[in-house]
Amino acid sequence: MPVSNTTANSPFKTKANEYRQRVDLALAHWLPKENSTPTHLHAAMRYAVIGGGGKRVRPILVYAAGHTVGIAAQQLDGIASALEIIHAYSLIHDDLPAMDDDDLRRGRPTCHKAYDEATAILAGDALQALAFEIICNDKAMQADASTRIRLIQELTVASGSLGMAGGQAVDLAAVGKSLTLTELEEMHRLKTGALIRASVRMGAINSNECDQQILSSLDQYSQYVGLAFQVQDDILDVISDTDTLGKPQGSDIARNKPTFPELMGLEASQKYALELHQQALDSLQDFDQRADTLRQLSAYIVERRN
């Protein structure tokens, strides 16, 4: 099954880099300055969010979904920042000794290794609060109070026990156990997929063009893309290396975690990722060329090597 061109000079790479630069500037604006008190905590927050780069998949989804329904990028900077900040907080906590106990993230020491465990916990807590502060206060969003409440609701559900946090709890409880494909998919729809789904929905719902049918199609796209992202993550944990991944290769295997390759086999998992990509494209069949970045991002997700 062919996927679209996502090489270094492709339109997607150009647009993705533009979106990364936008959100990086917005993040630098919203994050507390390192020299403001408490300096150690604020430095840890910036280290986790800005330092070491990152794919910025969630912000790219925000911008691409918004573009699809006619929202200007400057109205989405705050939403994109909030999603990336929630993601960064989740990585800080996931890496802690009580959770996944990782020492490396994006090719650098994890937050609790670069600072200390207590500071890392507080940095994650503070980042979570900051994300909601941004949604409440960003004037560039040009959103009324009811829309801001709707955005907050989307983000709280995606982040909480019925979303990302719940998925992590299921993931921790599944170590050493055998899951069915349905159980494994449901776990990752929460742990990884919920925030990806929220990124698409939050990028679109502040538009007059976004009626229920359009939102439903975008929602379908986001669910396929979210699951494809995790399937590819599991594949890369098998076939890639630590330097390329920026985190320990084979860590899921070492922890005896259930994965798609372990359950389905590597070749079947690779085929499944491509099937999910095609289903994501099918969800966008009624959209015009403004959805091309969403289409190309789906291809990038199943082609990526880190």
C-alpha positions as CSV (number, residue, x, y, z in Angstrom):
1,M,0.0,0.0,0.0
2,P,1.8,3.2,-1.1
3,V,2.0,6.2,1.2
4,S,2.5,9.8,0.2
5,N,5.9,11.5,-0.1
6,T,7.2,12.8,3.2
7,T,10.8,13.4,2.2
8,A,12.9,16.3,3.5
9,N,11.8,18.6,0.6
10,S,8.2,17.6,0.5
11,P,5.3,20.1,1.1
12,F,4.4,18.2,4.2
13,K,7.9,18.6,5.7
14,T,7.8,22.3,4.9
15,K,4.4,22.8,6.5
16,A,5.3,20.6,9.5
17,N,8.5,22.6,10.1
18,E,6.5,25.8,9.9
19,Y,4.0,24.5,12.5
20,R,6.9,23.3,14.8
21,Q,8.4,26.8,14.6
22,R,5.1,28.4,15.4
23,V,4.4,26.3,18.5
24,D,8.0,26.5,19.7
25,L,7.7,30.3,19.7
26,A,4.3,30.1,21.5
27,L,5.7,27.6,24.1
28,A,8.6,29.9,24.8
29,H,6.1,32.7,25.4
30,W,3.8,30.7,27.7
31,L,6.4,28.8,29.8
32,P,7.8,30.6,32.9
33,K,11.2,32.1,32.4
34,E,14.1,30.2,33.9
35,N,15.2,33.1,36.0
36,S,11.8,33.6,37.6
37,T,11.2,32.2,41.0
38,P,11.1,29.2,41.7
39,T,14.0,29.0,39.2
40,H,14.8,25.3,39.6
41,L,11.2,24.3,38.9
42,H,10.8,26.6,36.0
43,A,14.1,25.4,34.5
44,A,12.8,21.8,34.7
45,M,9.6,22.8,33.0
46,R,11.4,24.4,30.1
47,Y,13.8,21.5,29.9
48,A,11.0,19.0,29.5
49,V,9.0,21.0,26.9
50,I,11.5,23.0,24.8
51,G,14.8,21.1,25.3
52,G,15.6,18.2,23.0
53,G,13.2,19.1,20.3
54,G,10.3,16.6,19.7
55,K,8.1,15.6,16.8
56,R,5.3,18.0,17.9
57,V,2.8,15.7,16.3
58,R,-0.1,17.0,18.5
59,P,0.5,20.7,17.7
60,I,0.8,19.8,14.0
61,L,-2.6,18.0,14.2
62,V,-4.1,21.1,15.9
63,Y,-2.9,23.4,13.1
64,A,-3.7,21.0,10.3
65,A,-7.2,20.3,11.6
66,G,-7.8,24.0,12.1
67,H,-6.6,24.8,8.5
68,T,-9.0,22.1,7.2
69,V,-12.0,24.1,8.6
70,G,-10.6,27.6,7.9
71,I,-9.1,28.7,11.2
72,A,-6.1,31.0,11.1
73,A,-2.9,29.6,12.6
74,Q,-2.5,32.4,15.1
75,Q,-5.9,31.5,16.7
76,L,-4.5,28.0,17.3
77,D,-1.1,28.8,18.9
78,G,-2.5,28.6,22.4
79,I,-4.4,25.3,21.8
80,A,-1.3,23.8,20.2
81,S,0.8,24.9,23.1
82,A,-1.6,23.5,25.7
83,L,-1.7,20.1,23.9
84,E,2.1,19.9,23.7
85,I,2.5,20.9,27.4
86,I,0.1,18.2,28.5
87,H,2.0,15.7,26.4
88,A,5.3,16.9,28.0
89,Y,3.9,16.5,31.5
90,S,2.8,13.0,30.7
91,L,6.3,12.1,29.5
92,I,7.9,13.5,32.7
93,H,5.6,11.3,34.8
94,D,5.8,8.2,32.5
95,D,9.6,8.3,32.8
96,L,9.6,8.3,36.7
97,P,11.0,5.3,38.6
98,A,7.5,4.5,39.8
99,M,6.2,4.3,36.3
100,D,8.4,3.3,33.3
101,D,11.7,4.1,35.0
102,D,13.4,5.5,31.9
103,D,16.8,7.4,32.0
104,L,16.7,8.7,28.4
105,R,14.2,10.8,26.5
106,R,14.8,12.5,23.1
107,G,18.4,11.6,23.4
108,R,18.9,13.4,26.7
109,P,18.6,12.5,30.4
110,T,14.9,12.3,31.5
111,C,13.7,15.2,33.6
112,H,14.1,13.4,36.9
113,K,17.7,12.5,36.0
114,A,18.6,16.0,34.8
115,Y,17.1,17.6,37.9
116,D,15.7,15.3,40.6
117,E,12.6,13.1,41.2
118,A,10.7,15.6,43.3
119,T,11.3,18.5,40.9
120,A,10.2,16.3,38.0
121,I,6.9,15.5,39.7
122,L,6.3,19.1,40.5
123,A,7.2,20.2,36.9
124,G,4.6,17.8,35.6
125,D,2.0,19.0,38.0
126,A,2.8,22.7,37.1
127,L,2.7,22.0,33.4
128,Q,-0.7,20.3,33.6
129,A,-2.1,23.4,35.3
130,L,-0.4,25.8,32.8
131,A,-2.1,24.1,29.9
132,F,-5.6,25.0,31.2
133,E,-4.4,28.5,32.1
134,I,-3.5,29.0,28.4
135,I,-6.9,27.8,27.2
136,C,-8.5,30.2,29.6
137,N,-6.4,33.3,28.9
138,D,-5.1,33.2,25.3
139,K,-6.7,36.2,23.6
140,A,-5.5,35.3,20.2
141,M,-7.9,32.3,20.2
142,Q,-10.8,34.7,19.7
143,A,-13.1,32.3,21.4
144,D,-16.1,33.1,23.6
145,A,-16.5,31.6,27.1
146,S,-18.7,28.7,26.0
147,T,-16.1,27.6,23.4
148,R,-13.3,27.9,26.0
149,I,-15.3,25.7,28.3
150,R,-15.8,23.2,25.5
151,L,-12.1,23.2,24.8
152,I,-11.3,22.7,28.5
153,Q,-13.8,19.8,28.6
154,E,-12.1,18.1,25.6
155,L,-8.7,18.5,27.3
156,T,-9.8,17.3,30.7
157,V,-11.4,14.1,29.4
158,A,-8.5,13.3,27.1
159,S,-6.0,13.8,30.0
160,G,-7.9,12.1,32.8
161,S,-8.9,8.6,34.0
162,L,-11.1,8.2,30.9
163,G,-8.1,9.1,28.7
164,M,-4.4,9.3,28.9
165,A,-4.0,8.8,32.7
166,G,-6.4,5.9,32.5
167,G,-4.5,4.3,29.6
168,Q,-1.3,4.6,31.6
169,A,-2.9,2.8,34.5
170,V,-4.1,0.0,32.3
171,D,-0.6,-0.2,30.7
172,L,1.1,-0.6,34.1
173,A,-1.4,-3.2,35.2
174,A,-0.8,-5.2,31.9
175,V,2.9,-5.8,32.5
176,G,3.6,-9.5,32.3
177,K,0.0,-10.3,31.1
178,S,-1.4,-11.4,27.8
179,L,-4.0,-9.1,26.2
180,T,-6.4,-9.7,23.3
181,L,-6.1,-7.4,20.3
182,T,-9.2,-5.6,21.4
183,E,-7.9,-5.0,24.9
184,L,-4.5,-3.8,23.5
185,E,-6.3,-1.4,21.1
186,E,-8.5,0.0,23.9
187,M,-5.5,0.6,26.2
188,H,-3.7,2.6,23.5
189,R,-6.9,4.5,22.5
190,L,-6.7,5.9,26.0
191,K,-3.0,6.2,26.6
192,T,-1.9,7.6,23.3
193,G,-5.0,8.1,21.2
194,A,-7.0,10.2,23.5
195,L,-4.6,13.2,23.3
196,I,-4.2,12.8,19.6
197,R,-8.0,12.7,19.2
198,A,-8.3,15.9,21.3
199,S,-5.7,17.6,19.2
200,V,-7.8,17.2,16.1
201,R,-11.1,18.0,17.8
202,M,-9.7,21.1,19.6
203,G,-8.1,22.4,16.4
204,A,-11.5,22.3,14.6
205,I,-14.3,23.1,17.0
206,N,-13.7,26.9,17.1
207,S,-14.8,27.2,13.4
208,N,-18.1,28.2,11.9
209,E,-17.4,25.6,9.2
210,C,-17.2,22.7,11.7
211,D,-20.7,21.2,11.9
212,Q,-21.3,17.8,13.5
213,Q,-20.8,15.8,10.3
214,I,-17.4,17.4,9.7
215,L,-16.4,17.0,13.3
216,S,-17.4,13.3,13.2
217,S,-15.3,12.7,10.1
218,L,-12.3,14.4,11.7
219,D,-12.9,12.4,14.8
220,Q,-12.8,9.2,12.9
221,Y,-9.5,10.3,11.2
222,S,-8.0,11.1,14.6
223,Q,-8.9,7.7,16.1
224,Y,-7.2,5.8,13.2
225,V,-4.2,8.0,13.3
226,G,-3.9,7.7,17.1
227,L,-3.9,3.9,16.9
228,A,-1.5,3.9,13.9
229,F,0.9,6.0,15.9
230,Q,1.1,3.5,18.7
231,V,1.4,0.5,16.4
232,Q,4.3,2.2,14.7
233,D,5.8,3.0,18.1
234,D,5.7,-0.7,19.0
235,I,7.2,-1.6,15.6
236,L,10.1,0.8,16.1
237,D,10.8,-0.6,19.6
238,V,11.7,-3.8,17.7
239,I,13.4,-2.7,14.6
240,S,15.1,0.6,15.4
241,D,18.0,1.5,17.7
242,T,18.5,3.7,20.8
243,D,20.3,6.5,18.9
244,T,17.6,6.8,16.3
245,L,14.7,6.6,18.8
246,G,16.2,8.9,21.4
247,K,15.1,6.5,24.1
248,P,16.1,2.9,25.0
249,Q,15.3,0.5,22.2
250,G,13.6,-2.7,23.3
251,S,12.4,-1.1,26.5
252,D,8.8,-2.5,26.1
253,I,10.2,-6.0,25.5
254,A,12.5,-5.7,28.5
255,R,9.6,-4.7,30.7
256,N,7.4,-7.5,29.4
257,K,4.8,-5.1,28.2
258,P,2.1,-6.3,25.7
259,T,2.8,-4.9,22.2
260,F,1.3,-5.2,18.7
261,P,4.4,-7.1,17.3
262,E,4.3,-9.5,20.4
263,L,0.7,-10.2,19.8
264,M,0.4,-10.1,16.0
265,G,3.9,-10.5,14.8
266,L,6.1,-7.8,13.2
267,E,5.0,-8.2,9.6
268,A,1.3,-8.3,10.6
269,S,1.8,-5.2,12.7
270,Q,3.4,-3.3,9.8
271,K,0.5,-4.3,7.6
272,Y,-2.0,-3.2,10.2
273,A,-0.3,0.2,10.5
274,L,-0.8,0.7,6.8
275,E,-4.4,-0.4,7.0
276,L,-5.0,2.2,9.7
277,H,-3.4,4.8,7.6
278,Q,-5.7,4.0,4.7
279,Q,-8.7,4.1,7.0
280,A,-7.6,7.6,8.2
281,L,-7.4,8.7,4.5
282,D,-10.9,7.3,3.8
283,S,-12.2,9.4,6.7
284,L,-11.1,12.5,4.8
285,Q,-12.5,11.6,1.4
286,D,-15.1,14.4,1.5
287,F,-12.6,17.1,2.4
288,D,-10.8,19.3,-0.2
289,Q,-7.1,20.0,-0.5
290,R,-7.1,21.9,2.8
291,A,-7.0,18.5,4.5
292,D,-3.8,17.5,2.7
293,T,-1.6,18.1,5.7
294,L,-3.7,15.7,7.7
295,R,-3.4,13.2,4.9
296,Q,0.3,13.6,4.7
297,L,0.7,13.5,8.5
298,S,-1.0,10.1,8.6
299,A,1.6,8.9,6.1
300,Y,4.4,10.4,8.1
301,I,3.2,8.5,11.2
302,V,3.5,5.1,9.6
303,E,6.8,6.0,7.8
304,R,8.7,7.6,10.7
305,R,11.8,6.0,12.2
306,N,11.7,7.6,15.7
